[in-house]
């Protein structure tokens, strides 16, 4: 297109139509025409493209800032929930420790009471067993003493003495 204009301009200058074969001259003119057309028409288009791109970038930055704010708010909320959960966990742990300590003291107290009760019961059982053994020994000793006394009396007393003793005993029982 630029070459055609040059050809037309040169032909008009010489009085006719002709071709310009000077490459440097025609390229510079063509380049100047193309740049001029681009500047004239491209200024609006390029300005509009750059303005659109700028607005897209600004919008993307605003959206990113919005997401950052939302993320920061969500992070703060989750940190608050974490702090509450940690506080609750500490409270539960403290309650559990207090309950465990109370239960431990209760178990120790019950164990002490059981030991005292078992010692008392063992002492009573021992005393009862001792009394039973002593009573049994007394009965055996008494039975042995009676047997020995009877044997001794039989040896030392004759039949006459035995009859007299029996008669006296009967008289005492009958006289009472």
Residue frames as qw, qx, qy, qz and C-alpha x, y, z in Angstrom:
[[0.000, 0.887, 0.461, 0.000, 0.00, 0.00, 0.00],
 [0.283, -0.828, 0.122, 0.469, 2.82, 2.37, 0.93],
 [0.445, -0.151, 0.612, 0.636, 4.70, 1.34, -2.20],
 [0.269, 0.625, 0.653, 0.332, 1.70, 2.15, -4.32],
 [0.091, -0.954, -0.208, 0.193, 1.46, 5.62, -2.86],
 [0.392, -0.610, 0.378, 0.575, 5.12, 6.23, -3.55],
 [0.423, 0.177, 0.698, 0.549, 4.73, 5.04, -7.07],
 [0.149, 0.820, 0.527, 0.166, 1.79, 7.33, -7.58],
 [0.226, -0.912, -0.010, 0.343, 3.61, 10.29, -6.03],
 [0.430, -0.401, 0.523, 0.617, 6.71, 9.78, -8.17],
 [0.364, 0.410, 0.701, 0.456, 4.72, 9.31, -11.31],
 [0.041, 0.929, 0.367, -0.015, 2.90, 12.51, -10.61],
 [0.346, -0.784, 0.197, 0.476, 6.21, 14.27, -10.08],
 [0.363, -0.238, 0.653, 0.620, 7.74, 13.11, -13.33],
 [0.448, 0.352, -0.226, -0.790, 4.69, 13.54, -15.30],
 [0.692, 0.128, -0.604, -0.374, 3.84, 9.90, -15.63],
 [0.886, -0.366, 0.139, -0.247, 3.50, 6.62, -13.94],
 [0.556, 0.520, -0.627, 0.165, 6.59, 4.71, -12.89],
 [0.877, -0.388, -0.270, 0.086, 8.16, 2.39, -10.34],
 [0.111, -0.846, 0.450, -0.263, 10.61, 3.44, -7.61],
 [0.914, 0.051, -0.387, 0.113, 13.26, 0.76, -7.18],
 [0.163, 0.525, -0.552, 0.627, 15.23, 2.47, -4.41],
 [0.627, -0.346, -0.696, 0.051, 14.70, 0.09, -1.52],
 [0.345, -0.193, -0.485, 0.780, 15.93, 2.37, 1.25],
 [0.170, -0.048, -0.053, -0.983, 13.74, 5.25, 0.19],
 [0.589, -0.248, -0.508, -0.577, 10.59, 3.18, -0.23],
 [0.600, -0.276, -0.713, 0.233, 11.04, 1.21, 3.03],
 [0.193, -0.134, -0.413, 0.880, 11.48, 4.33, 5.13],
 [0.356, -0.085, -0.166, -0.916, 8.43, 5.94, 3.63],
 [0.651, -0.239, -0.643, -0.325, 6.38, 2.75, 4.02],
 [0.498, -0.224, -0.674, 0.497, 7.55, 2.37, 7.58],
 [0.010, 0.048, 0.235, -0.971, 6.64, 5.97, 8.34],
 [0.513, -0.165, -0.364, -0.759, 3.19, 5.48, 6.84],
 [0.661, -0.254, -0.705, -0.032, 2.60, 2.25, 8.79],
 [0.355, -0.187, -0.566, 0.721, 3.76, 3.88, 12.03],
 [0.191, -0.043, 0.013, -0.981, 1.58, 6.89, 11.36],
 [0.623, -0.229, -0.507, -0.550, -1.47, 4.68, 10.72],
 [0.618, -0.240, -0.703, 0.258, -0.71, 2.61, 13.81],
 [0.177, -0.107, -0.420, 0.884, -0.31, 5.71, 15.93],
 [0.349, -0.094, -0.145, -0.921, -3.48, 7.28, 14.58],
 [0.749, -0.201, -0.413, -0.478, -5.69, 4.20, 14.76],
 [0.709, -0.060, -0.656, 0.253, -3.75, 2.11, 17.30],
 [0.043, 0.286, -0.458, 0.841, -3.59, 4.81, 19.92],
 [0.638, -0.230, 0.076, -0.731, -7.25, 4.36, 20.78],
 [0.907, -0.027, -0.387, -0.163, -7.14, 0.58, 20.45],
 [0.593, 0.184, -0.592, 0.514, -3.88, 0.24, 22.37],
 [0.153, -0.315, 0.389, -0.852, -5.13, 2.69, 25.02],
 [0.779, -0.206, -0.063, -0.589, -8.36, 0.74, 25.30],
 [0.864, 0.046, -0.494, 0.084, -6.51, -2.63, 25.54],
 [0.379, 0.237, -0.573, 0.687, -4.15, -1.25, 28.16],
 [0.391, -0.301, 0.248, -0.834, -7.02, 0.32, 30.10],
 [0.880, -0.145, -0.248, -0.378, -8.95, -2.98, 29.98],
 [0.756, 0.117, -0.554, 0.328, -5.86, -4.88, 31.10],
 [0.094, 0.319, -0.482, 0.811, -5.23, -2.37, 33.87],
 [0.620, -0.283, 0.104, -0.724, -8.82, -2.66, 35.10],
 [0.910, -0.051, -0.393, -0.121, -8.58, -6.47, 35.01],
 [0.558, 0.202, -0.576, 0.563, -5.36, -6.34, 37.01],
 [0.183, -0.323, 0.358, -0.857, -6.89, -3.88, 39.52],
 [0.801, -0.215, -0.107, -0.549, -9.96, -6.09, 39.84],
 [0.850, 0.045, -0.504, 0.147, -7.76, -9.19, 40.36],
 [0.292, 0.275, -0.542, 0.738, -5.76, -7.31, 43.02],
 [0.464, -0.304, 0.201, -0.807, -8.97, -6.23, 44.78],
 [0.901, -0.126, -0.278, -0.310, -10.30, -9.80, 44.67],
 [0.701, 0.151, -0.567, 0.406, -6.99, -11.10, 46.02],
 [0.001, 0.314, -0.458, 0.832, -7.06, -8.50, 48.80],
 [0.700, -0.260, -0.006, -0.665, -10.65, -9.54, 49.59],
 [0.906, -0.033, -0.422, -0.025, -9.62, -13.19, 49.75],
 [0.443, 0.258, -0.569, 0.643, -6.68, -12.24, 51.98],
 [0.319, -0.328, 0.313, -0.832, -9.05, -10.38, 54.33],
 [0.864, -0.169, -0.165, -0.446, -11.45, -13.33, 54.36],
 [0.807, 0.110, -0.524, 0.248, -8.59, -15.72, 55.01],
 [0.178, 0.317, -0.521, 0.772, -7.31, -13.49, 57.82],
 [0.578, -0.292, 0.155, -0.746, -10.80, -13.34, 59.34],
 [0.925, -0.061, -0.314, -0.202, -11.16, -17.12, 59.05],
 [0.611, 0.235, -0.577, 0.488, -7.72, -17.59, 60.59],
 [0.127, -0.347, 0.431, -0.823, -8.59, -15.29, 63.49],
 [0.779, -0.216, -0.020, -0.589, -11.86, -17.16, 64.02],
 [0.904, 0.042, -0.424, 0.042, -10.11, -20.54, 63.97],
 [0.379, 0.311, -0.573, 0.657, -7.42, -19.26, 66.35],
 [0.423, -0.335, 0.295, -0.788, -10.16, -18.07, 68.71],
 [0.911, -0.116, -0.178, -0.354, -11.85, -21.47, 68.49],
 [0.742, 0.207, -0.544, 0.333, -8.49, -23.15, 69.14],
 [0.046, 0.363, -0.516, 0.774, -7.94, -20.95, 72.19],
 [0.684, -0.259, 0.133, -0.669, -11.43, -21.81, 73.46],
 [0.930, 0.031, -0.352, -0.104, -10.80, -25.51, 72.84],
 [0.524, 0.289, -0.593, 0.538, -7.49, -25.33, 74.70],
 [0.266, -0.353, 0.402, -0.802, -9.17, -23.54, 77.61],
 [0.855, -0.145, -0.053, -0.496, -11.91, -26.18, 77.67],
 [0.840, 0.165, -0.495, 0.149, -9.32, -28.95, 77.53],
 [0.238, 0.342, -0.591, 0.690, -7.45, -27.41, 80.45],
 [0.545, -0.291, 0.254, -0.745, -10.69, -27.11, 82.42],
 [0.932, -0.029, -0.236, -0.272, -11.58, -30.74, 81.70],
 [0.664, 0.271, -0.578, 0.389, -8.05, -31.84, 82.65],
 [0.063, -0.364, 0.517, -0.772, -8.23, -29.87, 85.93],
 [0.755, -0.205, 0.095, -0.616, -11.64, -31.40, 86.72],
 [0.912, 0.105, -0.394, -0.040, -10.33, -34.87, 85.91],
 [0.437, 0.330, -0.615, 0.568, -7.29, -34.35, 88.13],
 [0.348, -0.327, 0.405, -0.780, -9.47, -33.08, 90.97],
 [0.886, -0.088, -0.084, -0.447, -11.82, -36.05, 90.56],
 [0.802, 0.218, -0.523, 0.190, -8.90, -38.45, 90.45],
 [0.159, 0.361, -0.600, 0.696, -7.40, -36.91, 93.60],
 [0.594, -0.251, 0.252, -0.722, -10.76, -37.06, 95.38],
 [0.937, 0.034, -0.250, -0.242, -11.27, -40.68, 94.30],
 [0.600, 0.325, -0.614, 0.396, -7.72, -41.55, 95.39],
 [0.127, -0.344, 0.549, -0.751, -8.30, -40.02, 98.82],
 [0.783, -0.141, 0.073, -0.602, -11.62, -41.81, 99.11],
 [0.894, 0.147, -0.424, -0.024, -10.05, -45.14, 98.16],
 [0.386, 0.346, -0.640, 0.568, -7.18, -44.63, 100.63],
 [0.401, -0.301, 0.406, -0.764, -9.64, -43.70, 103.39],
 [0.900, -0.038, -0.100, -0.423, -11.77, -46.77, 102.62],
 [0.759, 0.261, -0.558, 0.211, -8.65, -48.95, 102.58],
 [0.073, 0.362, -0.618, 0.695, -7.59, -47.57, 105.99],
 [0.653, -0.195, 0.250, -0.688, -11.08, -48.23, 107.35],
 [0.922, 0.105, -0.310, -0.205, -11.02, -51.76, 105.91],
 [0.526, 0.335, -0.657, 0.423, -7.63, -52.40, 107.52],
 [0.227, -0.304, 0.541, -0.751, -8.86, -51.17, 110.90],
 [0.817, -0.065, 0.050, -0.571, -12.04, -53.25, 110.56],
 [0.859, 0.211, -0.466, -0.005, -10.06, -56.34, 109.53],
 [0.281, 0.351, -0.686, 0.572, -7.63, -55.86, 112.43],
 [0.479, -0.230, 0.405, -0.745, -10.54, -55.47, 114.84],
 [0.904, 0.057, -0.143, -0.399, -12.26, -58.51, 113.37],
 [0.702, 0.302, -0.607, 0.218, -9.04, -60.51, 113.54],
 [0.004, -0.340, 0.645, -0.684, -8.54, -59.43, 117.16],
 [0.701, -0.126, 0.240, -0.660, -12.11, -60.45, 118.02],
 [0.903, 0.179, -0.346, -0.183, -11.69, -63.75, 116.18],
 [0.472, 0.361, -0.683, 0.424, -8.43, -64.34, 118.02],
 [0.282, -0.282, 0.555, -0.730, -10.02, -63.49, 121.38],
 [0.843, -0.011, 0.037, -0.536, -12.99, -65.75, 120.64],
 [0.823, 0.273, -0.497, 0.031, -10.71, -68.55, 119.50],
 [0.218, 0.383, -0.691, 0.573, -8.55, -68.06, 122.58],
 [0.538, -0.213, 0.409, -0.706, -11.61, -68.18, 124.88],
 [0.915, 0.101, -0.167, -0.353, -12.87, -71.32, 123.12],
 [0.669, 0.328, -0.618, 0.251, -9.46, -73.01, 123.44],
 [0.050, -0.348, 0.643, -0.680, -9.22, -72.00, 127.11],
 [0.731, -0.117, 0.223, -0.634, -12.75, -73.28, 127.76],
 [0.902, 0.200, -0.353, -0.147, -11.95, -76.54, 125.98],
 [0.437, 0.374, -0.684, 0.449, -8.72, -76.89, 127.95],
 [0.357, -0.304, 0.511, -0.720, -10.61, -76.25, 131.21],
 [0.882, -0.009, -0.001, -0.471, -13.14, -78.90, 130.30],
 [0.807, 0.285, -0.507, 0.103, -10.38, -81.39, 129.47],
 [0.176, 0.386, -0.667, 0.613, -8.46, -80.53, 132.64],
 [0.577, -0.227, 0.363, -0.696, -11.65, -80.80, 134.68],
 [0.931, 0.090, -0.189, -0.298, -12.53, -84.11, 133.03],
 [0.652, 0.339, -0.605, 0.308, -9.01, -85.40, 133.62],
 [0.099, -0.377, 0.595, -0.703, -9.10, -84.17, 137.22],
 [0.780, -0.137, 0.173, -0.585, -12.43, -85.90, 137.78],
 [0.905, 0.199, -0.370, -0.071, -11.10, -89.09, 136.22],
 [0.432, 0.383, -0.646, 0.500, -7.96, -88.92, 138.29],
 [0.362, -0.330, 0.473, -0.732, -9.93, -88.14, 141.43],
 [0.898, -0.041, -0.030, -0.438, -12.27, -91.04, 140.75],
 [0.807, 0.269, -0.499, 0.162, -9.37, -93.33, 140.13],
 [0.164, 0.407, -0.619, 0.651, -7.67, -92.10, 143.28],
 [0.593, -0.260, 0.315, -0.694, -10.83, -92.49, 145.32],
 [0.937, 0.058, -0.235, -0.251, -11.35, -96.00, 144.04],
 [0.638, 0.314, -0.599, 0.367, -7.85, -96.87, 145.02],
 [0.069, 0.286, -0.594, 0.749, -8.06, -95.33, 148.49],
 [0.593, -0.115, 0.306, -0.736, -11.63, -95.98, 149.41],
 [0.093, 0.027, 0.995, 0.037, -13.01, -99.31, 149.89],
 [0.229, -0.424, -0.722, -0.496, -16.51, -100.41, 149.22],
 [0.339, -0.637, -0.611, 0.325, -17.68, -99.52, 152.70],
 [0.202, -0.441, -0.050, 0.873, -16.33, -96.02, 152.43],
 [0.058, -0.088, -0.562, -0.820, -17.93, -95.62, 149.03],
 [0.282, -0.551, -0.760, -0.199, -21.32, -96.67, 150.32],
 [0.306, -0.624, -0.428, 0.578, -21.09, -94.31, 153.26],
 [0.117, -0.269, 0.213, 0.932, -20.18, -91.47, 150.90],
 [0.173, -0.274, -0.691, -0.646, -23.08, -92.31, 148.61],
 [0.325, -0.615, -0.712, 0.094, -25.49, -92.54, 151.53],
 [0.258, -0.538, -0.227, 0.770, -24.37, -89.18, 152.88],
 [0.016, -0.083, 0.414, 0.906, -24.73, -87.60, 149.48],
 [0.250, -0.439, -0.760, -0.410, -28.25, -89.01, 149.13],
 [0.333, -0.637, -0.583, 0.378, -29.16, -87.79, 152.60],
 [0.176, -0.391, 0.004, 0.903, -27.91, -84.31, 151.76],
 [0.134, -0.095, -0.569, -0.806, -29.88, -84.24, 148.58],
 [0.350, -0.504, -0.766, -0.192, -32.95, -85.65, 150.21],
 [0.341, -0.576, -0.480, 0.567, -32.66, -83.36, 153.23],
 [0.083, -0.142, 0.145, 0.976, -32.41, -80.26, 151.07]]
